[in-house]
Amino acid sequence: MGQPKRKEKSAEAPEAEVRPGEPPSADASKRPEGLSLRGWAVLGAVALALNLPLLHYFLVRGRPEATLTVPHREDFADPATVERNFWSTGGHWRVVNGELLSPGVKNNPLWLKAPLPDNVAVELDARSMSPEGDIKVEIFGDGSDHASGYVFIHGGWNNSLSVIARLDEHGTPLSRLQQDAQRVAIERRLPSAGLVETGVFKRDTRMRVEARPFPVKIGQTYRWRIERRGSLLRWLIDGQPFMEFDDPFPLKGPGHDRFGFSSWEAQLYFDNLKVEPL
């Protein structure tokens, strides 16, 4: 009889031979060593850089400087007035030939260091030197953040639309909110289709009133007047009614008591600011 065949070795890979005095080879399943002190420092620096906007938000928000009182006027004859009487998170705001220049500051308003009364009138001259128009100011904001109050935009969106925006210049149009209120009233058989009664409009609602009265003419100076009495915001240009909005929940008090010039990409000029209580 023949000799029984020896069993074949397993097909598994043979173990690596370790020679005396030679360190074992790296094992793929072995955990990598932790970061070095320098590695942690680099990682921390990157995390800090990424979170600077958030840190700025928490450190600055709610603490705008107030060194002025209302009534107040500015004719921008003195270039130092920008640093003395205003504050901004960014943008190269400056006085040029007796006017305030807003050179496309990407929604970094220049806030006046004066708390506003609930009922107030703000007048100013405004001129756009860009074909897109887009003249913009903010009122009843927090003195730090864009769109923290109402945003007034003449000739926005490539000179096609003007708005009074509440907390968000891209918010829901008032006309759509009114349609939603009608639908809710019908579905719930409510006696009123009011925005507040149907629950469509709340204290934190982000919305805007839209209109197309006339576009901005490049190089033309407009005289604005924005006023609020009670809950009614009225906007006049060159003495003529332009737009208005009756806010069911007026933005007022601390956090909603500052005025600011603003812009996106358009080159704007402002002058002859007058702020007075009503």
VMD Tcl script that draws the C-alpha trace (Angstrom):
set ca {
  {0.00 0.00 0.00}
  {1.20 3.46 -0.72}
  {2.08 5.89 2.00}
  {-0.75 8.19 3.02}
  {-0.36 11.69 1.57}
  {0.62 14.43 3.96}
  {-1.99 17.15 4.45}
  {-1.27 20.29 2.46}
  {-0.52 23.40 4.43}
  {-3.23 26.01 4.73}
  {-3.45 28.50 1.89}
  {-3.05 31.29 4.37}
  {-0.04 33.54 3.93}
  {2.95 32.33 5.91}
  {3.93 34.28 8.94}
  {6.76 36.68 8.38}
  {10.01 35.44 9.76}
  {11.53 37.63 12.43}
  {15.26 37.59 12.54}
  {17.07 38.11 15.79}
  {17.78 41.75 16.52}
  {15.36 42.98 13.80}
  {12.14 44.86 14.79}
  {8.91 43.19 13.74}
  {7.25 44.49 10.56}
  {4.31 46.91 10.86}
  {0.94 45.26 11.31}
  {-1.90 46.71 9.20}
  {-4.29 46.28 12.11}
  {-2.10 48.26 14.49}
  {-3.49 51.67 15.54}
  {-1.58 54.67 14.25}
  {0.14 56.82 16.78}
  {-1.69 59.92 18.01}
  {-1.08 63.45 16.71}
  {2.01 65.18 17.90}
  {1.83 68.43 19.86}
  {2.57 70.34 16.68}
  {-0.16 68.45 14.83}
  {-2.73 69.37 17.47}
  {-1.62 73.00 17.27}
  {-2.11 73.07 13.49}
  {-5.52 71.40 13.80}
  {-6.57 73.92 16.46}
  {-5.47 76.86 14.29}
  {-7.51 75.56 11.34}
  {-10.59 75.07 13.55}
  {-10.23 78.59 14.93}
  {-9.97 80.11 11.45}
  {-13.07 78.25 10.29}
  {-15.08 79.43 13.28}
  {-14.01 83.09 13.34}
  {-17.36 84.29 11.90}
  {-19.23 82.36 14.60}
  {-16.95 83.70 17.35}
  {-17.43 87.22 16.03}
  {-21.19 86.71 16.09}
  {-21.25 85.77 19.77}
  {-18.67 88.32 20.92}
  {-20.03 91.37 19.08}
  {-23.77 90.73 18.81}
  {-25.90 92.65 21.25}
  {-23.18 95.13 22.28}
  {-23.16 97.93 19.69}
  {-21.58 101.17 20.84}
  {-23.92 104.11 21.44}
  {-22.21 107.51 21.64}
  {-24.81 109.65 19.85}
  {-28.38 110.69 20.49}
  {-31.35 111.53 18.28}
  {-31.98 114.02 16.69}
  {-28.78 113.76 14.67}
  {-27.46 115.10 11.35}
  {-24.49 114.18 9.15}
  {-23.27 116.08 6.09}
  {-20.03 114.05 5.72}
  {-17.90 117.16 5.35}
  {-15.41 115.64 7.80}
  {-13.87 112.29 6.67}
  {-13.27 111.39 10.33}
  {-17.03 111.14 10.93}
  {-17.07 107.55 9.62}
  {-14.80 106.31 12.37}
  {-16.19 108.64 15.03}
  {-19.95 108.25 14.56}
  {-20.38 104.92 12.77}
  {-19.35 101.28 13.08}
  {-19.17 98.35 10.64}
  {-18.03 94.74 10.52}
  {-16.38 95.25 7.12}
  {-16.17 97.14 3.84}
  {-14.01 100.14 2.92}
  {-16.53 102.80 3.95}
  {-15.12 106.29 3.51}
  {-15.90 109.92 2.73}
  {-15.15 111.09 -0.81}
  {-15.70 114.72 -1.79}
  {-18.12 115.31 1.06}
  {-20.21 112.20 0.47}
  {-20.25 108.77 2.09}
  {-19.06 106.07 -0.33}
  {-20.31 102.51 -0.04}
  {-18.09 100.64 -2.53}
  {-19.99 97.35 -2.72}
  {-19.55 96.21 0.88}
  {-21.28 92.81 0.57}
  {-23.99 93.51 3.15}
  {-21.72 94.91 5.86}
  {-23.80 97.89 6.98}
  {-22.33 101.07 8.39}
  {-24.31 101.55 11.60}
  {-24.96 104.93 13.19}
  {-23.96 104.93 16.87}
  {-27.36 106.24 17.99}
  {-30.31 104.26 19.40}
  {-33.52 105.05 17.55}
  {-36.84 105.82 19.19}
  {-39.77 103.61 18.19}
  {-41.31 106.44 16.19}
  {-38.70 108.10 14.01}
  {-38.03 109.69 10.61}
  {-34.80 109.13 8.69}
  {-33.95 111.24 5.65}
  {-30.96 110.92 3.33}
  {-29.66 111.50 -0.18}
  {-28.79 108.36 -2.16}
  {-27.17 107.83 -5.55}
  {-26.08 104.70 -7.39}
  {-23.23 104.77 -9.89}
  {-23.85 101.16 -10.97}
  {-26.31 100.02 -13.66}
  {-27.81 97.46 -11.27}
  {-29.18 100.26 -9.07}
  {-29.56 98.42 -5.75}
  {-29.68 101.32 -3.29}
  {-29.98 99.90 0.22}
  {-30.30 100.95 3.87}
  {-31.28 99.14 7.05}
  {-33.36 100.36 9.98}
  {-34.35 98.98 13.38}
  {-31.48 96.48 13.18}
  {-29.22 95.36 16.00}
  {-26.26 97.55 15.05}
  {-24.14 94.58 14.05}
  {-25.80 92.09 11.71}
  {-27.23 92.50 8.23}
  {-31.01 92.00 7.96}
  {-31.49 92.08 11.72}
  {-34.33 94.57 11.23}
  {-35.92 96.03 8.09}
  {-34.00 96.37 4.81}
  {-35.13 98.97 2.27}
  {-33.93 98.25 -1.28}
  {-34.63 100.43 -4.31}
  {-33.91 98.76 -7.64}
  {-32.60 95.47 -6.32}
  {-32.04 92.28 -8.29}
  {-30.53 94.03 -11.30}
  {-32.83 97.04 -10.96}
  {-35.98 94.94 -11.32}
  {-37.55 95.00 -7.85}
  {-37.87 97.20 -4.75}
  {-38.64 95.77 -1.34}
  {-39.20 96.46 2.33}
  {-37.77 93.29 3.86}
  {-38.37 92.06 7.40}
  {-35.45 90.05 8.85}
  {-34.52 88.60 5.43}
  {-34.31 90.39 2.10}
  {-34.97 87.03 0.41}
  {-37.93 86.25 2.67}
  {-41.41 85.13 1.65}
  {-43.32 87.79 -0.34}
  {-46.27 89.34 1.49}
  {-48.56 88.37 -1.40}
  {-47.75 84.68 -0.84}
  {-48.38 84.98 2.89}
  {-51.78 86.48 2.12}
  {-52.57 83.56 -0.19}
  {-51.54 81.12 2.54}
  {-53.79 82.92 5.02}
  {-56.75 82.61 2.65}
  {-56.11 78.88 2.26}
  {-55.79 78.31 6.01}
  {-58.98 80.26 6.70}
  {-60.91 78.11 4.22}
  {-59.46 74.82 5.44}
  {-60.13 75.61 9.12}
  {-63.36 77.52 8.48}
  {-62.05 80.55 10.29}
  {-64.06 83.79 10.41}
  {-61.02 85.84 9.35}
  {-58.24 85.38 6.82}
  {-55.95 87.78 8.64}
  {-52.24 87.01 8.65}
  {-52.03 86.90 12.43}
  {-55.42 85.24 13.02}
  {-54.50 82.33 10.74}
  {-51.07 81.93 12.29}
  {-49.32 82.62 9.00}
  {-47.51 85.69 10.35}
  {-45.56 85.36 13.62}
  {-43.10 87.51 15.53}
  {-40.12 85.84 13.86}
  {-41.57 85.73 10.33}
  {-39.04 86.54 7.61}
  {-40.79 88.23 4.72}
  {-40.76 91.15 2.33}
  {-43.13 93.57 0.63}
  {-42.45 93.81 -3.10}
  {-43.14 96.60 -5.60}
  {-41.94 97.94 -8.93}
  {-42.75 101.70 -8.86}
  {-39.73 102.78 -10.93}
  {-36.11 101.64 -11.35}
  {-33.00 103.49 -10.21}
  {-31.42 105.85 -12.75}
  {-27.64 105.70 -12.69}
  {-26.10 108.89 -11.32}
  {-29.40 110.40 -10.14}
  {-29.64 111.58 -6.54}
  {-32.81 110.59 -4.69}
  {-34.07 112.08 -1.45}
  {-35.36 109.29 0.80}
  {-37.58 109.58 3.83}
  {-38.34 106.52 5.96}
  {-40.64 106.95 8.92}
  {-42.44 104.78 11.43}
  {-45.45 105.74 13.47}
  {-46.74 102.90 15.61}
  {-46.69 99.81 13.40}
  {-46.73 101.60 10.03}
  {-43.54 101.99 8.01}
  {-43.72 104.55 5.19}
  {-41.10 105.13 2.50}
  {-41.10 108.29 0.39}
  {-38.71 109.20 -2.44}
  {-38.44 112.81 -3.55}
  {-41.51 113.63 -1.48}
  {-43.73 111.01 -3.14}
  {-45.06 107.81 -1.49}
  {-43.00 104.85 -2.68}
  {-43.86 101.85 -0.48}
  {-45.29 101.08 2.96}
  {-45.75 98.18 5.34}
  {-47.92 97.79 8.43}
  {-46.11 95.23 10.59}
  {-48.36 93.21 12.95}
  {-45.34 92.73 15.23}
  {-43.17 95.86 14.91}
  {-39.45 95.30 15.43}
  {-38.47 97.69 18.21}
  {-36.57 98.04 21.45}
  {-33.07 96.73 22.25}
  {-31.78 94.69 19.33}
  {-34.05 96.58 16.92}
  {-33.02 100.22 17.39}
  {-30.24 101.08 14.93}
  {-29.96 102.61 11.46}
  {-27.32 101.64 8.90}
  {-26.28 102.41 5.35}
  {-25.65 99.31 3.25}
  {-24.89 97.87 -0.20}
  {-24.14 94.60 -1.95}
  {-21.98 95.12 -5.08}
  {-23.26 98.48 -6.32}
  {-21.17 101.62 -5.80}
  {-23.41 103.93 -3.78}
  {-23.09 107.46 -2.42}
  {-25.02 108.81 0.56}
  {-25.25 112.30 2.02}
  {-27.25 114.71 4.22}
  {-28.48 112.21 6.80}
  {-31.12 113.50 9.21}
  {-32.62 111.41 12.01}
  {-35.37 112.85 14.21}
  {-37.99 111.48 16.59}
  {-41.68 111.70 15.70}
}
mol new
graphics top color blue
foreach p $ca { graphics top sphere $p radius 0.5 }
foreach p [lrange $ca 0 end-1] q [lrange $ca 1 end] { graphics top cylinder $p $q radius 0.2 }
display resetview
